[in-house]
Amino acid sequence: MTDLAELLRAQGASVEAEDDFEKINKLYLERGWGDGLPIVPPTAKRVEQMLAYCDRPWNEPIAKVAPRYGEATPLRLAANAVMAGCRPEYFPLLMLAIEAMCEEPFNLYGVQATTHLCAPLVIVNGPVAKELGINSGHNAFGPGTRSNATIGRAIRLALVNIGGAIPTQGDMSTSWPRTRRRARGSRCTSSAAFRKRRVR
């Protein structure tokens, strides 16, 4: 654990902005820090609530995210999780997912910089899937479940904001923009979604 106020004083660690939802969203979109949807403003208070679920030093990288190899610190990941609308209890899973994706065998660089429209899929196994309310049933990849939607969105925001997978720069997907937005969004579901179901 670290003092958040001290970390936010570092150059480039925070942005002063008017407390206006529309203006903050406009600023984030202009700077390329979003995904086209409105974000939850990552205020110091919200980021600190997210970091309450982190047992690591907030400013030490847990991974380097391709293709830019930006340092994924808990502080940066927490800001992206807040922007995506994650609940604080989802944060440990988000950190583990990013850490796993940055392992060399996964080849995140290939996923991020390809001209194909692939995207990461996080499959959560065990009791934590139930604890976090991760949907593994009907519409597991669609809307309606906050944990599935926001964890997947937080991953995509981190891959863009920390990893630099910005369309036409780090992300070289060649599909039509409307299709790319849907296809490049990361997903999260429970392993139960992939178990064989018996037909009677």
N, C-alpha and C positions, 0 to 999 in steps of 0.2 A: 504494500500500500504506500501511496505517496500523497503529498499535499497538492491537490488539484490547482489551487490558486497560484502556487509557485510554478507549476508546469505551464499554466496558461500565460504566464508573463514572458515566456521565451518567444523570441521573434518568430512570427508566422504560425504560432500555435493557436491563435484565436483571432476572430474577426469582430470588430465592433459594428453592431447593426442596430437599427431602430427596431423596437419591439412591435413590429407590424407584420402579420403573417404573410400578406401579399408581397410586401417589399422584400422580406427575407427570401421568399421563394423566387422572386424575380432575380435577386442577387445571385442565388445559388445556381439558377439555370443559366444566367449570363456567364458565370464562371465555369460552367460545365461540371458542376458538382452534383448533379441530379440525374434522374433517369427519365425526365419528362413528366413525371407525376409530382404532385405537391409533396413536400417533405415536412417532417416534424422538425421545427427549429431545434438544433442541438445546443440548448442553453447549458451553462455550467451546471445548473442544478440537475437537469435531466441526465447529463453525461455522468455526473457524480452518482446518481441513483443507479445507473447501469454499472458503473465501476464498483459498486458495493458488492457485486457478485464476482469480483475478480480477486484472486489470491496471489497475483503476480505483480511485480513492479510495473506501474502504469506507463512508464516511459521507456521500458526495455523491449526491443522487438521480439515477437514470438515467431516471426517468419519474414521473409522477403518475398513480395508479391510481384510476379512477372506480369507484363514484359518489362516494366520500368524498374523492377526489383525495389519498389518502395518498402520502407520498413513498417510492418504491421505491428504497431504498439497497441496495447490495450486501450490507451487513450484515443487513438485514431479509430480503432474498431468500434469503440463505444459511441463515438460521434456518428459513425455510419449506421450503427444499430438504432440509435435514437431517430435519425433521419428516416429510416425505414419503418418506424413504428413498432419496433420490438419492445416486448416487456423485459424488464431487467433480468428476470429469471431465465430468459433465453440466452443471455450473454455467454455463459460458459460453453454452451454448445456451439455458438458462432465462432468463438476463439478456437475451439478444437477443429471445427470444419476448415477454417482458414489455414490452420497449422498443417492439417492433413493434405490439403490441396497444394501446399507449397513444398511437399516432399518431392524429391526428384523423380521417383518412379511415376508419379501422377502426370508429369509433364504439363504443368499449368501454362508454360510459355506456348506450347503447341495449341492448347485450348483457347488461350487469349488472343493470339495473333493470327490464327488461321483465317482463310477466306470462307471456311464452312461456318454454318450458323449453330455450332454446338454450344452447350453451356453446362456447367457443373450441376450435378444432382446429388444432394445429400440424403442418404438413407439412414435413418436413425433406428437403432436396435435397442431392445431392452426396456426396462421400466421407465427410463427417462422420456421415452416417446409418449407414454401415457401421462406422466407427470406434467409434461409441457402441453398436452392436448393436441399432439400432432396427428392430423387426420391421415388414416391409411385406407379409408373406405371410399365411398362414392365421392367423386369430385376431388380426389386427393391432390390433383395438379391444378385445380381450378380455384375460383374464389370461394370464400365462406369460412375459412379457418385462419385465424390470425397468426398462429405460430407458423404454419406452413408458408403463408404469404410473406410475412415480415422477415423470417429467417432467410428465406431465399432472396428477398429483395436486399437485405443487409449484405449478403454475400456479394451480390452484383454491384452494389454501391461501393463496397470495399475494393472489388476487382477493378472498378473504374477509377475511384478516387485515390487509392493507394497504389494499385498496380499499374495504372495508366492505360487500361484497355478502353480508350476513348475511340468512338467510331471515327474511322479514316486516319487515325494516328496509331494507336496500339492495337485496336480491334479492326481487322481488315476484312470483316465479313462482307460478302458481295451480294447478299440477298436484298430484296426490296426493303426499304426502310420500315414499312409497316410490319412486314413479316419478321424482320430482324429484331424489332423491339420485343415481340412476343417470344421468339425463339431464343434470344440471348439472355433472357431473364433466368436466373438460377432458380432451382426448385429444391424443395425439402419435403420429405414424406417419411413415414414409418416403414420399417421392413415388412410389417404385416401386409402392406399393399401388394407385396410380391409373392406371398405364400399361395400355394395352390388351394383353390376353393373346391370343395366337393360338391358335385352336382347330384341331387337326389332325384 
